[in-house]
């Protein structure tokens, strides 16, 4: 794409710019929504202040179960953040054009969730003021250092992938004299980098984004593979698996796709962008969700059927807990309602219409969150060491109110970042949508 | 209905399982076991030392009730009634054998150490009156000073323990006494061969396996003692002999390894990690540099036919 000359359809550009810029700006409804989120977040921050003062003893975590809801939530956030790579990187590089209207929404989700994922990890620290020590005294042999590195790198690349394609849009908004407060105009001026729609500027932009698209794929693979290694490098039942990397990665695609569908559905309705986020787009997103669900189902099959067939001593205890034990309801809900049923019904076109797809995605995302809980906690409850006669609350983990509130707080933070970005900048890339399709381009060569 | 029976059976099993765990049955003959001599202050003192090293971590300081209450079954305070109700023999058995979270000290402590601990624990009980067992008659004349010496016989590759007795300045070998030989380990001792009886020349012979690992020079700390220390007394002899296999393995933290400090991390992981980080960040900085160029291009004028918007 870096070689081709860009041409704009001026009328189309006019219309798109008007439609996309109209819902922007911090209006009354937005202020009410943000005040609500702020109050809720303050309550959650109060809960965190208690944890900061008293230490992790206020959580349900003890010696045996030392990873609880926070780590499960962290895995969920990292997973969801990966969608930026799936949409822009993989599908974009494959040459599919239908993703154009949702690329920016996917990047917003990637930026918001990757940023909050870092904070979630800090909430799991007993001494958060020593965060810098991770970098100063980190061991290069430890997956924890690798994880810190890739999360940071992925956040930077995602932010660039969000900001770079935004530059021409900000220039368009400025050029059209779109009304906005002074401070917002200042941000637009700053972030549009002196953009004059110079063809050479477009060439540079194409080159840079293309480089980032390629770069984001290995980085995103690394971020979630390393996250899975945090668990898989232990020889504990349920984690001791060679397919944990791809298992996590495919699971991340499912979670991320569901998050994108939910966000797109929301913007389609409240931003009145039905014309661009249309039924055929939902049909395509539904198909993509179906595809990643099938792949994820395949990995689940391997992950659970193979150990369940062998029933090695400790694995048997673990699998029993999941299949019929105390985690059974959560396990089967996430597997059946969050994966198998969506995978089956998405085969029919009516279920890929906006409303049904939105509802299915809600189930998928809730199931995905519970699945992360299922991956982290049951294994922690069954260590190999013959630990006997411990008090019950050391062995059985149940999250406390404070822990739950801090976790909810992280979700609120993610929603807040998305809300602000979506009201500050256009959610649909105006210039990319207005780009004249190159008639000479060979339609049959899709791959890169 | 069947389900209720199953539940019932399971709960009965559970109750029995619990009660089985809560009793600590000591065989009758062990219960009646007594020390042959009366506890002395020096025994209490050395008992206190051993207690501080091995018992305090769970049982706390006797009389202060500061034991680790989170353990199940609760270790309890040795000065308390529950402990003091035990006979000396019961205490001896329980310390030796252990149960659940209480480890067995059979091989970790000598019989004398265990008796010293009991002497120390009893010192917290003002109502305790010690009973001693009667001294058993032996074929060794009263007043004989016994001595043991450990040596290695290089011709036969065996360890020999010579037992001698001195009475009225005359030293003679003592035969017919059972002796056991132990080698020191990190925790507890390893018994070498079986317990052997001294022959007419006063020598007990233990077969020796040269493969037994010693320290870096092949040193092995050996200890000989009587099997029936109740009869012959607490005498034991210790000796360090260069008869083990030298253990010259380098320390685990010497070379580059995954478990070592970051400076001694394996080269491949240092190169892999820093290489990957560098490559990715070089490209990120390249993109940031492009942004600067985009900014600069904004100052260039655009000809009319090049204009896009």
Contacts between the chains, C-beta under 8 A, distances in Angstrom:
chain1	res1	chain2	res2	distance
A	6	B	308	6.5
A	7	B	308	7.5
A	8	B	308	5.6
A	8	B	309	6.1
A	10	B	309	7.4
A	13	B	309	7.0
A	137	B	262	7.8
A	138	B	262	7.5
A	139	B	261	7.6
A	139	B	262	4.9
A	139	B	265	7.1
A	140	B	262	5.6
A	140	B	265	5.0
A	140	B	269	5.9
A	140	B	270	5.7
A	140	B	273	5.2
A	140	B	274	7.9
A	141	B	258	4.9
A	141	B	259	7.6
A	141	B	260	7.9
A	141	B	262	7.4
A	141	B	265	5.2
A	141	B	266	7.5
A	141	B	269	5.8
A	145	B	273	8.0
A	146	B	273	6.9
A	149	B	273	7.8
A	149	B	277	6.0
A	153	B	277	7.4
A	153	B	280	5.8
A	153	B	281	7.3
A	153	B	284	7.6
A	156	B	284	6.1
A	157	B	280	8.0
A	157	B	284	6.7
A	160	B	284	7.1
A	160	B	287	6.0
A	160	B	288	7.9
A	164	B	287	7.6
A	164	B	291	7.8
A	167	B	294	7.2
A	172	B	309	7.1
A	175	B	309	7.1
A	193	B	291	6.0
A	193	B	294	5.2
A	193	B	295	4.7
A	193	B	298	6.9
A	194	B	294	7.4
A	194	B	295	4.7
A	194	B	296	7.8
A	194	B	297	7.7
A	194	B	298	2.8
A	194	B	299	6.9
A	195	B	294	7.0
A	195	B	298	6.1
A	196	B	297	7.5
A	196	B	298	5.0
A	196	B	300	7.8
A	196	B	302	6.3
A	197	B	302	7.6
A	197	B	307	7.4
A	197	B	308	4.6
A	197	B	309	4.9
A	198	B	297	5.1
A	198	B	298	7.0
A	198	B	300	6.3
A	198	B	302	5.4
A	198	B	306	7.6
A	199	B	302	7.7
A	199	B	306	5.5
A	199	B	308	6.7
A	200	B	297	5.3
A	200	B	300	7.6
A	201	B	294	5.1
A	201	B	297	4.9
A	201	B	298	7.1
A	202	B	308	7.4
A	204	B	290	5.1
A	204	B	293	5.8
A	204	B	294	5.3
A	204	B	297	7.2
A	205	B	290	8.0
A	205	B	294	6.7
A	207	B	290	6.9
A	208	B	287	4.7
A	208	B	290	4.5
A	208	B	291	7.5
A	211	B	283	6.0
A	211	B	286	7.1
A	211	B	287	6.2
A	212	B	283	7.9
A	212	B	287	6.1
A	215	B	280	6.3
A	215	B	283	5.3
A	215	B	284	7.5
A	218	B	280	7.8
A	219	B	280	6.2
A	222	B	276	7.6
A	388	B	100	6.6
A	388	B	101	6.8
A	389	B	71	6.5
A	389	B	72	3.8
A	389	B	73	6.8
A	389	B	100	6.1
A	389	B	101	5.7
A	390	B	70	7.6
A	390	B	72	7.1
A	391	B	70	5.7
A	391	B	72	7.0
